[in-house]
């Protein structure tokens, strides 16, 4: 038996020692309803070149490209990574394409981080995008009759009953969702890349907006955006050369469970709980409410903020809405949630998860500008997808991890 | 017993089990979940592991073949992902899902992985469907189909003197005769070379359209030895992509395959077996040169993609077939190759080795 085999199996998982992974470059496009001025290739290249410029690196410094997006039907291009290889400087390099539904932006970043952690590559470009104006996401997601119920058009129809179940279960009052939307839309005004900049937003306007899928109002839903987000991930040596402070990955995990089965808890899926627990274990977090300074949470419909606060362990069961109502999740609150404005203000679906991960990294680098949470040292990026069945999360910190 | 050559990777990882469906022209009576489940059960049974004991699961598929968004969410049900599992999906051939799983094991976050891939091409016209993977602004609107593009490549090879039509026919005949020994193949035994589809390619030069599933279990180190009598160690694996535009490439060559092979250590020692994902006979000519395969190498003893080409699974099957030969003792060092995109745009190369007695 070779010595490498012996060493590889001498301990438990993780015994081999992972390379620390650092985020040294972040780039986003200004997210808008329709980018008529660029092709899909132009859109992704814009985010990628910004991430490279942020890291003060060139295409030649990139060893591999990992790209993600939500369904190919959203743009009508099958396996767009093939066409995008040139635009992303991937020619001659490895290029991997990830697709895990709405969580894909997070999963894509984790796959890229894995390449560095495994020491397969030293510096990796990861990017996620959606150019929803090329097609119609509503119909891209509406599955053909007779294979599903015809009234499930769009994601809101799927999630609204689970919000109602949350309200019944916890006794949350009607107005909590509006508070989340009002907060996130105000936060978005501080983020130059956010899609929705509603300068005249008021709580009354949110509350008066039309009911779409009871109890979810129009102003409590995410927009449909064109946009891309890119990050440059690198190893310890690469981080040492970084011109700006890096964000270090302290933990990352993915979890999945089936779409529909007896016993599935749509209000607080087990896969989300398990995923968060794994990330906290890796990062040495025992009290997330006290030890995490900012959260970029995947909240496409306002009510998912209180729901995920419980699912992620920031509040006890039934207590998520109380944190929201008390203002804890405001940008100047004790636990800021979505200081960027979140998915409620910007939703290029395939990129939304990566934006959460990138915004978490921006916070711990101190680079979030007007929406910076002062002194943020540890931040959580969170994404979910499918029928609340796919989860991807990472926890990033300003300090290099000690374990 | 001596182990495989030192890989330079953090951990030694092997293919310890492989299973595939029978590949069929149509499977109208089966949903994708029904297609996938028996193969998953078979591959797990070969190792004695249960879905919940697997460290990481990764799949490859394409929504465009399924004709619906998020199609992989349904096949996840076939895995039995409860309690929740650590899982991911690539919208690519399962060979790339295997690569993602291999990386996951290299990080130490998992010791085992279940990799599966599936595709049903029968509900639509796969020649038309594949045009949708071309540049959406300039090329896709012209609807150039996959056989026509492969014919351009074949003609370029003939013009360059690399092969001729009888040479292509010989590749097709060998592949389909070899498939006679493969109970899963879609086309088995000698098959007529047929009429021209798009000159210079005849029916026999083109892959059959069909439906199928493949699954592999990976394991690290001593665990691999516990799960498999003769593990197929992945001593090297790499993949590379080329420019998309066919006018930007020399279609008679495959530099991405060569680069991937170099990084996988293929050229460090001879191989006895090659499983090549060459859906068209002419592409075997290109790959044989890029991988420097001599006459002594057994190429596609399974019959290859000319005998069964289930989209999204055919590349993973190449790795599985190569591994299975090592498991059986029929090979000591094999190369497996997978491709994606028009005219071999993206290529993955894996080198597999068995322990020497």
Interface residues (C-beta under 8 A of the other chain):
Chain A: X1 X2 X3 X4 X5 X6 X8 X9 X13 X14 X15 X16 X17 X18 X39 X40 X70 X71 X72 X73 X74 X75 X76 X77 X78 X79 X80 X81 X82 X83 X84 X85 X86 X90 X91 X92 X93 X94 X95 X96 X97 X98 X99 X100 X101 X107 X110 X111 X114 X115 X117 X118 X119 X120 X134 X140 X141 X143 X144 X147 X253 X254 X255 X256 X257 X258 X259 X260 X261 X269 X270 X271 X274 X275 X386 X387 X389 X390
Chain B: X1 X2 X3 X4 X5 X6 X7 X9 X10 X11 X12 X55 X57 X62 X63 X64 X67 X68 X69 X70 X72 X73 X74 X76 X77 X80 X81 X82 X83 X84 X85 X86 X87 X88 X89 X90 X91 X92 X96 X99 X100 X103 X104 X106 X107 X108 X109 X110 X111 X129 X130 X132 X133 X134 X135 X136 X137 X140 X220 X221 X222 X223 X238 X239 X240 X241 X242 X243 X244 X245 X248 X255 X256 X259 X340 X341 X342 X345 X346
